[in-house]
Amino acid sequence: MHPFIFPHFCGIIPPHLLRRVGGDGHATLEQLRELARGAAASPIPVAAAGPVPTWKRRHVYDAGHQFRLPGKLSMSRHKARDPESAVLEAYDGFGATHDFFARLFRRNSIDGKGMRLDATVRYGERFQNAVWDGRQLICGDGDGRIFGRFTASLDAIAHLLTHGVTQHSAGLGSQDETGALNEHLSDAFGIMVRQYTLGQRAKDSDWVIGAELFGPAFAGSALRSFALPGSAYDHPLLGRDPQPSHMRDYVETAGDNGGIHVNSGILNHAFYLAAMAMGGHTWEVLGRIWYVALTDRLRPDADFADFTRATVDIAGELYGNGGHVQRLLADAWGDVGLPVPLFGCVEQHSPARRRRQLDAHRRRRQRGQLKKGERS
């Protein structure tokens, strides 16, 4: 079993928002962890590796507003469509995310081996979150005032399922820069799944995550903005979106595992800048680079420096060293305070040389000679 499967909880609503919306009867993540531990003995349903199937293995359960998992099976490939909105939304969101990874990258479900996608909807009473628990999606209905159904946002569903892809590929941790990178990857693929499903080009997207999750009193709000981090919401109850868009504003905090849902805004903004500069469909070029980085280049402790260098290197490999794509991507990283030099020859940025540079960088950070995000 992958070391991050249990406990590997990723909620779409960050802790700083949960603290503001308060109790209101929603279950805590600790309650969910206890339920997951109880279910850990049962194997994760997988299929043998092989060609990507044309059909999807999806089970959606209904908890009936009880704090129980998985609940009653409401919809599957062999069970008729359920009229309940949350069930349909989860089922269709699974399908859209599966199709994105299968058609573009020939990935057979989120683990690459045909893993069945399971969800429990209508979980708990006024449960104000949607969570990937390492083996399934768990979605509440919100309180109807601040948050509505957590299945209503396709990009939120795709965000959480991408945590599963990360879990079964790079296995990224959930602390500090590594955790912020983990969150960014889920946001990036989340927005790409929505753009792909809608057939949108970069210029046509609204570039926000989770806009459909908010209740009518919070219309116009979203969880995060790629185009303008820090502007997704601003409300007396919710506070103001704390995401930075540049490394000079990197947030040092002990909360939220080192601010992983906050500092991911820096990487999100670079992705947006690169996408807008390149034009066209995000998944065609950036999606390919990001997928190779996620599934082939990153170690579990990868930080911002590892990721930015990997993406620029991959851009050179796929589209030419010193080429248009590589330069636009390097420019985007530089614009958010993460400059990646474009070297004149392969030897200067060989993997061994780069690894030595990164190890020296980490040693200096550990000795307190560097602040987080500062370059050697």
N, C-alpha and C positions, 0 to 999 in steps of 0.2 A: 504494500500500500504506500502511495506517495506520502512523504512526511508532512505535507501541508493539507492533506485531506481532512484530518481531525486534530484540533479544531481549526477550521479555516473559514471563518465567517466574514463575509463582505456584504455590508448593507448599503443600499443606494442613498439613504439619508445619513449624512455625516453627523458625528456626535455633537458638534456645536449647534446644529439645528434641533436635534433631539432634546438637548437640554433646554432649549427655549420653548419648545412646544409642550414639554412637561409630561407628567404621568398619564392622565386621562385613560387609565385602564389598559394601556398597551403592555404586552409582555416584554420583558427585558431580554437582551441577547444571552444572558446567563441561563434563562429558562430554555431558550432554544438550544444552547449547548448541551444542557442536560438531556433534552429529547434526542439530540443527535448522538450522544454517547450511548444511549439506550438502543439506538438503531444501528450502531457501528458494526455489530456482528454480522448483519446481513450484507451479502456482497453487492457491490455496485454493478447494475446490469450492463453487460457489455456484449458485443458480438465479435465474432472472429474478424480479424483484419482482412480486407479484400477490396474489391471495387466499391467506389462510393455509390450507395443505393439511391434509387430514384424516389423511394419513399422514406418517410421519417418515422422513427420510433418515439412516440410521445405519449405520456400518461399525465393527465391533469386530474388531481384529486380536490375534493371540496371538504374543508374542515368544518363547514357550517358554523363559523364564528366560535368554534371551540379551540382551545389550546391543545391540539393533538396533531400528530403526524402519522401517516400521510393523509388520513381522512378517507372519504368515500370516493372511489374511482368514478369520475363523471364523464371523461372523454378520452378516447384512445383511437388508434387506427381501426379497431374492430368495434368501436362503440359510437353510436350516432352522435352528431353534433348536439351539444347541450345549449339550451337557450340562455343560460346564465352568462352575462357579459364577461365576468372575470374569467370564466372557464374558456370562453371563445378567444379572448384576448391573449391568454397565456398560450393556448394551443397554437394560434396563428403566429404569435411572437416567436415561439420555438421554431416553427416552420420557416419563418423568414430568416432567422439567424442561422439555422442549419443550412439553408439553401445558399446563403452568402458564403460561408466557409467551404461548402462542398463544390459549388460551381466555380468559384474564383481560385481556390487553393487546393481543391480535391481532398479536403479534410473530411473524414468520415465521423461526423459528430464532434463534440468538443474534446474528446480524448483521442480522436483519430482512429478509434477502433470500433465505432458504431454504438457508443454508449447511449442507452435510452435516456431521453430527456424527461425528467419528472418535475412536476410542480404541485404545490399545495396552495390553493387560493382560499380567500375568505378565512384566513387564519386568524383566530383570536377575536376578541372584542375591541374594536378601535385600535388595532395594531397598526402603528404608523411607520411602516417600513416594508421593504422587500429585501430579501436576504438570500445569498448563495451560501449554503452551509457546508460545501465540500462534496455534496452528492445530489442536491436538489435545490429548486427555487421555492421560496416560502414568501407568500404575498398576503399582506393585510388589505383591508378595505379603507383604512384611514378613519378619521372621525367625521368625515363629511363636511368639515368646516375648513380646517387648514389643509388637510390632504384628503384626496379621494382615492379611488381604486388604484392600487399600485401595479396593476396589470395594464393600465391605460396607456402607458408610454412604451413604445417599441424600443426606443434607444435605451431605456432603463433595463428592459429585459435583456437586450443584447449586451449591455454593459455587464450585467451579472453573469451571463453565460460565458462571456469572455474571461471572467475570473476563473471559470472552469478550464478554458483553453490554456490560460497561463499556468494554472495548477498542474496540468498534465504535460506541459512543455518546459518552459523556463523554470517553473517552480519558484517564482519570485517571492521574497518575504514581504512583510507588511509593516515595516518600520522605516522612518526617516526617508531618505531619498529613494531607497529601494521600494518602499511602500507607495510613495508618490508616483514613481514610475509604473508600478502595478496599476494604480488607479488611472493614470493617464492612458495606458494601453486599453483598459476597459472603456474609457470615454471615447478614445479614438475609433475603436472598432464599433462601439455603440452608435456613434454618429454616422459611420460609414454604412452600417446595416440599414439605418433609416434612409440615408441618401440613395443607397442601392435599390431598396424596395420602392421608393418613390421615383426613381430614375432622375435624381437631381444632380446637376453639376455643382461644383463648389460655390459658384456665385449665386445659386438659387437657394441654398440651405440657410436656415435661420441660425445655425451653429450654436444651439443650446441643447442641454441635456435635461430631461425630466420636466418639461413645461406642462405636460398633461397631468402631472401628479397633484398639482395644487388645486384647492377648492376655489369656488367662484369668487370669494372675497379676496383672493390673492392672484387674480387674473393678471397676466403679464409677467409673472415670476417664473423662474426656472431654477434648477439646482446649480448649474454652472454654464458659463458662456466661454466659448473658444475665442470669439472675436474681441470681446471686452471682459476679460476676467475681472471680477470685482463689481460687476453690474447686473448679475443674474437676479438679484432681489435686493430690496431695500424697504423694510417694513418695521414699524415699532415692535411687533411681536417677534419677527424673525431676525431682526437686526439687519446688518448690511453684509453682503457677500464679501468675505475676507480674502478671496483669491488674489494673489499677485500675478503679474504678467511678465516680470523680469527678475533675474536673480538678485538684483540689488535689494529687492523687497522680500526675499526669502524669509519665511516666518519660522523663527526658532521657538518651539513650544514643546512641553511635555505631554500635552493633550493630543488626542487623535493620532496616537502612535507616532508623534513627531510631526503632526500637521500634514498627513498624507493626502487628505481630501482638499487641503488648501494649496499646498505647493505644487500639486499636479497641474494647477492653472498655468504655470510657466511652460511646461511641455505642451499643454493643450494649445496655448497661444502660438507657439512655434509651428505646430502642425497646421493651424489655421493659416498662418502667414505663408508657409510653403505651398499649401493647397491653393490659395488665392493667386499666388505668383505663377504657379504651373497651369492653373485653369483646368478645364475638363472635369472628369470624374475622379474623385479622390481615391477610389479603390484601385484604379488602373495602374498608378505609379506609386503613390505614397503607401497605399494598402499593401502592395507587393513588398515594398521595402520593409514596412513595419512587421509584416508577417514573417519574413525571413529572419529579422532581428529577434522576434519573440520566440520562434520555434527552433532557431539554429545557432544564435550567437550569444545569448545572454546566460550568465550564471545566476544562481539564486540570490546572490548578494550584489547584483549589478546596481550601479548608481547612475546619476545623470551623465557623468563623463563616459562611462561604458556605453550607454545607449546612444548618445549623440555621435560618438566615434563610429559605433557599429553601423548606424544608419547612413552616415556619409560614405563609409567604406563600401557598404552594399550598393548604394547609389552608383558608385564608381564601377563596381563589378557588373552591374546590370545595364547601366546606361552610359558608361564610359568615364574613365578618370579625367577630371577637369572638364567634363561635359556640362551641358546646360542644367540637367537635373541635379547633379552633384553640387554645382555652384549655388543654385537657388536654395537647396536644402541647407547648405553651409551658411548662406546669408540669413536664413530664418533662425537658425540656432544662434548666430551672432547677435541678431536683433533682440533676443531675450536674455542676453548675457551669458551665453554658452558657446563661445567661439570654438570652432573646430578648424585648425589649419589645413589647408589643401597643399600637400607636399608635392614636390616636383617629380619624385620618383618613388617607386614601390618600396624600395629598401627603407626609406625614411619613415614609413608608417606601417611596417610589417607588424603582424600580430605579436611577435615576441617583443619587439621594441615598445609597442604600445602598452603591453602588459607590464613591462618594467616601469614605464612612466606612471601607470596607474597605481602600481604597488608603492612607488615612492610618494605619490600624492596621498595615499591612504596613511602611510607612515607619518607624514608631516601633519596630517589632520589629527591623528591619534596623539601626537606630541603637543597638539594645541597651536601649531604654527600656522594652520589654515582655518578659516571659517568655512562652514559648509557651503559648497557651491563655488568657492574661490578656486582659481586655477593655479596649478604649480607654475 
